[in-house]
Amino acid sequence: MAIQRPKASLLNLKFAAACRRKPCHEIPAMKSLKVLLLVLLPLGFLLAGCYTAAHPSRPPGVVYVPVAPPPAKIVVRPAPPARHSVWIPGYWYWHGDRHLWRHGYWHRRPPRKHWVPGYWKPYPRGWVRYRGYWRD
């Protein structure tokens, strides 16, 4: 069984013959290819760094709610489960087309941190909810 070699193109034969006569880096076509790559590659990276995406009309993740949230529910806190527990109060959040209530809960306080509760803030386009977080 004979092994079949792929047919060589005329271009491949021409470069192979040229490389046998002198080193590939001395072939004029190879020199121009190197120059082209050395010029265009850095230029491409430079221009790619200049590209900026179109700015959205609002920051990603911000949802403007058309109606104000209802007043916070008054609840009786259960006893804390542990000594270093912090009460995270309940809050209204926007879900599709209405406000839903998220019940408060106890959370173990991370070392040297305190809880900053979330809040709703009105804007001309609607209400925005800022989430609570742990602060140093």
SEBA-373821 format. One line per 10 residues: number of its first residue (from 1); for each residue y, z, x of N, C-alpha, C, O. Coordinates in Angstrom, 2 decimals. Each point is the difference from the previous one (the first is absolute). Example, Ala and Ser with C-alpha at 12.3 -4.5 7.8 and 13.67 -1.06 7.14 Angstrom:
<recs>
1> -5.69,7.80,13.19,1.19,0.00,-0.89,1.20,0.00,0.90,-0.02,0.66,1.04  1.07,-1.38,-1.39,1.19,0.06,0.82,1.09,0.73,-0.77,1.11,0.17,0.51
</recs>
This chain:
<recs>
1> -1.17,0.00,0.85,1.17,0.00,-0.85,1.23,0.00,0.90,0.16,0.90,0.82  0.69,-1.87,-0.97,1.19,-0.15,0.83,1.18,0.73,-0.64,0.15,0.01,-1.23  0.67,0.58,2.07,1.21,0.68,-0.48,1.09,-1.04,-0.14,0.27,-0.76,0.93  0.36,0.74,-2.09,1.07,-0.97,-0.24,1.34,0.62,0.36,0.33,1.11,-0.45  0.43,-1.82,1.24,1.34,0.47,0.36,1.00,-0.58,-0.99,-0.17,-1.12,-0.49  1.22,1.87,0.19,1.02,-0.56,-0.89,0.69,-1.17,0.67,0.13,-0.05,1.23  0.31,-0.87,-2.03,0.71,-1.16,0.53,1.35,0.43,0.55,0.74,0.72,-0.66  -0.44,-1.15,1.84,1.27,0.36,0.63,1.08,-0.96,-0.47,-0.22,-1.21,-0.11  1.38,1.76,-0.17,1.10,-0.87,-0.41,0.63,-0.62,1.24,-0.21,0.45,1.12  0.96,-1.48,-1.34,0.66,-0.71,1.09,0.99,0.92,0.71,0.14,-0.07,1.22
11> 0.54,0.93,-1.98,0.97,0.93,0.57,-0.70,1.00,0.91,0.47,0.28,1.09  -1.61,0.27,-1.54,-0.75,0.95,0.82,-0.49,-0.64,1.28,0.06,0.61,1.06  -0.55,-1.85,-1.15,-0.48,-0.70,1.19,1.14,-0.25,0.98,-0.18,0.10,1.22  1.36,-0.44,-1.75,1.15,-0.28,0.85,0.41,1.26,0.78,0.23,-0.07,1.21  -0.14,1.26,-1.92,0.37,1.23,0.69,-1.10,0.46,0.95,0.30,0.52,1.08  -1.55,-0.71,-1.45,-1.10,0.38,0.89,0.04,-0.82,1.27,-0.21,0.53,1.09  0.48,-1.82,-1.21,0.09,-0.85,1.18,1.19,0.38,0.86,-0.08,0.00,1.23  1.19,0.34,-1.87,1.20,0.39,0.74,-0.23,1.31,0.74,0.47,0.16,1.12  -1.18,0.78,-1.74,-0.26,1.29,0.62,-0.95,-0.13,1.20,0.04,0.81,0.92  -0.89,-1.84,-0.93,-0.88,-0.19,1.15,0.79,-0.51,1.20,-0.35,0.31,1.14
21> 1.39,-1.08,-1.40,0.80,-0.55,1.11,0.93,1.05,0.60,0.12,0.10,1.22  0.55,0.70,-2.09,0.92,1.04,0.50,-0.05,1.19,-0.96,-0.43,-0.14,-1.14  0.87,1.32,1.59,-0.04,1.19,-0.87,0.78,-0.22,-1.29,0.99,-0.74,-0.04  -1.46,1.40,-1.03,0.58,-0.20,-1.33,1.48,0.37,-0.06,0.75,-0.62,-0.76  -0.33,1.62,1.55,1.40,0.40,-0.08,0.94,-1.05,0.60,1.22,0.09,-0.19  -1.77,-1.08,0.89,0.84,-1.05,0.57,0.08,-1.23,-0.89,0.75,-0.93,0.31  -1.50,0.89,-1.38,0.03,-1.16,-0.90,1.30,0.06,-0.80,0.32,1.05,-0.56  0.45,-2.14,0.49,1.30,0.03,-0.69,-0.09,0.47,-1.45,0.86,0.75,-0.46  -1.89,-1.16,-0.27,-0.13,0.41,-1.40,-0.20,1.51,-0.09,0.51,0.63,-0.93  -1.26,-0.05,1.86,-0.23,1.44,-0.01,1.28,0.75,0.36,0.26,1.07,-0.55
31> 0.54,-1.63,1.48,1.26,0.64,0.36,0.94,0.03,-1.19,0.63,1.02,-0.27  -0.54,-2.13,-0.44,0.91,-0.03,-1.14,-0.49,0.93,-1.11,0.81,0.58,-0.72  -2.13,-0.44,0.58,-0.54,0.92,-1.00,0.33,1.44,0.36,0.36,0.79,-0.87  -0.47,-0.45,2.16,0.35,1.35,0.45,1.47,0.29,-0.24,0.36,1.07,-0.49  0.50,-2.03,0.84,1.44,0.19,-0.19,0.31,0.17,-1.49,0.79,0.86,-0.39  -1.43,-1.69,-0.41,0.21,0.08,-1.44,-0.40,1.38,-0.53,0.73,0.59,-0.79  -1.87,-0.10,1.22,-0.45,1.32,-0.45,0.90,1.12,0.53,0.31,0.94,-0.73  0.10,-1.05,1.99,0.85,1.04,0.58,1.38,0.05,-0.65,0.64,1.05,-0.01  -0.18,-2.16,-0.53,1.30,-0.04,-0.66,-0.12,0.35,-1.49,0.77,0.82,-0.51  -1.72,-1.43,-0.18,-0.09,0.16,-1.44,-0.56,1.35,-0.43,0.42,0.54,-1.02
41> -1.34,0.00,1.77,-0.60,1.27,-0.39,1.03,1.14,-0.03,0.11,0.67,-1.03  0.65,-0.43,2.11,1.03,1.05,-0.08,1.07,-0.32,-1.05,0.50,0.90,-0.67  -0.17,-2.18,0.53,1.00,-0.39,-1.00,-0.51,0.31,-1.41,0.77,0.44,-0.85  -2.05,-0.66,0.61,-0.59,0.32,-1.30,0.04,1.49,-0.29,0.32,0.41,-1.11  -0.64,0.40,2.13,0.06,1.45,-0.19,1.44,0.46,-0.24,0.24,0.88,-0.83  0.70,-1.47,1.54,1.40,0.36,-0.17,0.48,-0.33,-1.41,0.65,0.82,-0.64  -0.97,-2.00,0.16,0.43,-0.40,-1.33,-0.73,0.79,-1.08,0.58,0.28,-1.05  -1.83,0.08,1.29,-0.74,0.79,-1.00,0.64,1.37,-0.15,-0.04,0.58,-1.09  0.63,-0.04,2.15,0.68,1.28,-0.08,1.29,-0.07,-0.79,0.48,1.03,-0.49  0.09,-2.21,0.36,1.24,-0.18,-0.75,-0.23,-0.11,-1.49,0.93,0.14,-0.79
51> -2.16,-0.38,0.38,-0.30,-0.19,-1.42,0.11,1.32,-0.73,-0.56,1.01,0.44  1.26,-1.01,-1.55,0.05,1.19,-0.86,-0.35,-0.42,-1.41,0.41,-1.06,-0.47  -1.16,1.91,-0.18,-0.37,-0.28,-1.39,1.21,0.22,-0.90,0.91,0.76,0.35  -0.90,-1.41,-1.47,1.08,0.18,-0.96,-0.01,1.44,-0.50,-1.06,0.56,-0.29  2.23,0.03,0.20,0.08,1.39,-0.45,-0.23,0.07,-1.51,0.61,-0.75,-0.76  -1.49,1.65,0.35,-0.19,0.15,-1.45,1.24,0.61,-0.64,0.84,0.57,0.70  -0.72,-0.68,-2.00,1.17,0.53,-0.70,0.00,1.52,0.01,1.05,0.62,-0.24  -2.18,-0.01,0.50,-0.09,1.46,0.10,-1.08,0.35,1.01,-0.88,-0.82,0.27  0.93,2.02,0.29,-1.03,0.39,0.97,-1.38,0.01,-0.64,-0.12,0.31,-1.18  -0.92,-0.65,1.95,-1.35,0.02,-0.58,-0.40,1.40,-0.44,0.32,0.99,0.67
61> -1.00,-0.91,-1.78,-0.49,1.28,-0.49,0.96,0.73,-0.93,-0.39,1.00,-0.61  1.64,-1.46,0.50,0.96,0.65,-0.89,-0.15,-0.58,-1.39,0.04,-1.21,-0.19  -0.21,2.10,-0.79,-0.13,-0.42,-1.39,1.17,0.59,-0.77,0.18,1.22,-0.06  0.61,-2.09,-0.53,1.10,0.45,-0.86,-0.54,0.17,-1.41,-0.50,-0.96,-0.60  0.61,2.17,0.08,-0.51,0.33,-1.33,1.16,-0.09,-0.99,1.05,0.59,0.24  -1.23,-1.32,-1.33,1.12,-0.21,-0.93,0.42,1.23,-0.79,1.13,0.05,-0.50  -1.99,0.94,0.36,0.34,1.19,-0.80,-0.13,1.26,0.85,-0.84,0.08,0.90  1.69,0.89,-1.20,-0.03,1.27,0.73,-1.30,0.75,-0.29,-0.57,-0.14,-1.08  0.09,0.92,2.05,-1.22,0.78,-0.26,0.30,1.12,-0.99,1.13,0.49,-0.06  -2.12,-0.06,-0.72,0.19,1.14,-0.90,0.25,1.27,0.82,-0.25,0.00,1.20
71> 0.73,1.05,-1.83,0.16,1.26,0.72,-1.36,0.51,0.51,-1.03,-0.24,-0.62  1.07,0.95,1.74,-1.25,0.54,0.56,-0.64,0.96,-0.99,0.69,0.73,-0.71  -2.00,-0.74,0.66,-0.72,0.92,-0.88,0.03,1.41,0.59,-0.06,0.18,1.21  0.16,0.80,-2.09,-0.04,1.39,0.45,-1.45,0.46,-0.11,-0.58,0.00,-1.08  0.02,0.38,2.21,-1.40,0.41,0.03,-0.12,1.38,0.63,0.87,0.42,0.76  -1.94,0.27,-1.07,-0.30,1.29,0.63,-0.88,-0.29,1.21,-1.07,-0.59,-0.12  1.54,1.02,1.28,-0.77,-0.23,1.22,-1.21,0.91,0.03,0.10,1.19,-0.29  -1.25,-1.75,0.63,-1.16,0.88,0.20,0.17,0.79,1.31,0.87,-0.31,0.81  -1.69,1.30,-0.63,0.06,0.80,1.23,-0.34,-0.87,1.20,-0.86,-0.88,-0.10  1.51,1.11,1.24,-0.31,-0.80,1.19,-1.43,0.24,0.48,-0.47,1.14,-0.02
81> -0.22,-2.19,0.44,-1.38,0.16,0.44,-0.15,0.63,1.38,-1.05,0.55,0.33  2.11,-0.64,0.49,-0.06,0.56,1.35,1.39,0.51,0.39,0.99,-0.31,-0.66  -0.94,1.09,1.71,1.24,0.64,0.42,1.07,-1.01,0.39,1.17,0.19,-0.36  -1.50,-1.25,1.07,0.98,-0.96,0.50,0.09,-1.24,-0.88,0.24,-1.10,0.49  -0.42,1.28,-1.78,0.09,-1.13,-0.93,1.44,-0.17,-0.48,0.74,0.97,-0.15  -0.37,-2.23,-0.10,1.33,-0.33,-0.49,-0.16,-0.76,-1.31,-0.86,-0.88,-0.12  1.68,1.23,-0.86,-0.05,-0.68,-1.29,0.75,-1.32,0.10,1.19,-0.02,0.32  -1.88,-1.08,-0.58,0.62,-1.33,-0.06,0.26,-0.24,-1.50,-0.95,-0.17,-0.77  2.23,0.15,0.36,0.28,-0.09,-1.44,-0.40,-1.35,-0.59,-0.07,-1.01,0.70  -0.19,1.03,-2.00,-0.32,-1.23,-0.70,1.23,-0.89,-0.13,1.12,0.47,0.18
91> -1.34,-1.74,-0.47,1.12,-0.94,-0.11,-0.39,-1.18,-0.89,-1.18,-0.27,-0.23  2.20,-0.42,-0.24,-0.21,-1.23,-0.77,-0.05,-1.17,0.97,0.81,-0.08,0.92  -1.76,-0.84,-1.11,-0.05,-1.23,0.80,-0.09,-1.18,-0.94,-0.45,0.12,-1.14  0.88,-1.27,1.62,0.03,-1.21,-0.80,-1.32,-0.75,0.14,-0.47,-0.24,1.11  -0.11,-0.12,-2.24,-1.28,-0.73,0.02,0.11,-1.18,-0.97,-0.18,0.15,-1.21  0.47,-1.34,1.77,0.07,-1.21,-0.82,1.24,-0.07,-0.86,0.99,-0.61,0.38  -1.05,1.25,-1.57,1.14,-0.08,-0.92,0.36,1.36,-0.59,0.70,0.08,-1.01  -1.17,1.00,1.65,0.30,1.33,-0.54,-0.14,1.06,1.09,-0.59,-0.24,1.05  1.15,1.42,-1.34,-0.11,1.15,0.90,-1.28,0.77,-0.33,-0.34,0.20,-1.17  -0.36,0.22,2.21,-1.17,0.87,-0.16,0.23,1.26,0.82,0.68,-0.02,1.03
101> -1.27,1.14,-1.50,0.18,1.28,0.66,-1.11,0.25,1.00,-1.18,-0.15,-0.32  1.55,0.55,1.54,-0.96,0.41,1.03,0.10,1.50,0.09,1.07,0.53,0.31  -2.16,0.18,-0.59,0.01,1.47,0.00,0.23,0.55,1.40,-0.38,-0.61,1.00  1.01,1.77,-0.95,0.19,0.68,1.27,-1.32,0.57,0.52,-0.97,0.10,-0.74  0.95,0.25,2.00,-1.23,0.52,0.61,0.34,0.83,1.24,1.09,-0.11,0.56  -2.04,0.92,-0.15,0.14,0.77,1.23,-0.52,-0.83,1.16,-0.99,-0.72,-0.12  1.68,0.84,1.25,-0.40,-0.74,1.21,0.14,0.94,1.19,0.97,0.76,0.09  -1.93,-0.82,0.81,0.08,0.84,1.20,1.13,-0.52,0.88,0.05,-1.19,0.33  0.86,2.09,0.04,1.17,-0.40,0.79,-0.41,-0.32,1.43,-0.66,0.81,0.65  1.06,-2.00,-0.14,-0.25,-0.29,1.42,0.81,0.97,0.87,1.06,0.46,-0.42
111> -1.54,-0.15,1.60,0.72,0.95,0.87,1.44,-0.44,0.27,0.26,-1.17,0.29  0.66,2.11,-0.39,1.43,-0.20,0.30,0.65,-1.11,-0.82,0.91,-0.67,0.50  -1.33,0.47,-1.73,0.60,-1.03,-0.87,0.35,0.63,-1.34,-0.56,1.02,-0.40  1.51,-1.66,-0.30,0.30,0.42,-1.36,0.11,-1.25,-0.88,0.29,-1.09,0.48  -0.53,1.28,-1.77,-0.04,-1.10,-0.96,1.39,-0.31,-0.52,0.73,0.88,-0.45  -0.37,-2.18,0.51,1.25,-0.48,-0.59,-0.41,-0.79,-1.25,-0.63,-1.05,0.12  0.98,1.55,-1.31,-0.47,-0.67,-1.22,0.66,-1.37,-0.20,1.11,-0.25,0.46  -1.84,-0.61,-1.17,0.53,-1.32,-0.33,1.04,0.11,-1.11,0.14,1.04,-0.63  0.57,-2.13,0.40,1.04,-0.01,-1.02,0.26,-1.43,-0.48,-0.39,-0.97,0.65  1.04,0.87,-1.78,0.43,-1.29,-0.56,1.49,-0.16,0.26,0.76,0.97,-0.11
121> -0.34,-2.20,0.45,1.42,-0.26,0.25,0.42,-1.24,-0.78,-0.69,-1.02,0.04  1.82,1.09,-0.77,0.45,-1.17,-0.75,0.77,-0.99,0.88,0.77,0.40,0.88  -0.98,-1.68,-1.13,0.71,-1.09,0.65,0.46,-0.96,-1.09,-0.48,0.09,-1.13  1.41,-1.00,1.44,0.42,-0.95,-1.02,-1.15,-0.85,-0.56,0.03,-0.42,-1.16  -1.04,0.16,1.98,-1.14,-0.84,-0.45,-1.09,0.80,-0.69,-0.92,-0.58,-0.58  1.01,1.91,0.61,-1.02,0.84,-0.63,-0.24,1.26,0.80,0.74,0.31,0.94  -1.77,0.41,-1.31,-0.36,1.26,0.65,-1.03,-0.25,1.09,-0.88,-0.85,-0.14  0.99,1.61,1.24,-0.95,-0.11,1.13,-0.56,1.38,0.27,0.74,0.98,0.06  -2.05,-0.90,0.13,-0.66,1.27,0.32,-0.20,0.09,1.50,-0.55,-0.91,0.63  1.00,2.03,-0.04,-0.23,0.29,1.41,-1.08,1.06,0.08,0.13,1.07,-0.60
131> -1.18,-1.36,1.33,-1.16,0.89,0.07,0.31,1.24,0.82,0.85,-0.02,0.89  -1.57,1.10,-1.21,0.12,1.23,0.78,-0.73,-0.16,1.34,-0.83,-0.89,0.16  1.15,1.77,0.79,-0.62,-0.10,1.33,0.07,1.34,0.71,0.74,0.89,-0.39  -1.55,-0.78,1.45,-0.01,1.20,0.84,1.00,-0.19,1.13,-0.01,-1.02,0.69  0.89,2.01,-0.51,1.02,-0.08,1.05,-0.23,1.13,1.00,-0.48,1.08,-0.35  0.83,-1.37,1.63,-0.10,1.02,1.05,0.99,1.10,-0.22,0.06,0.95,0.79
</recs>
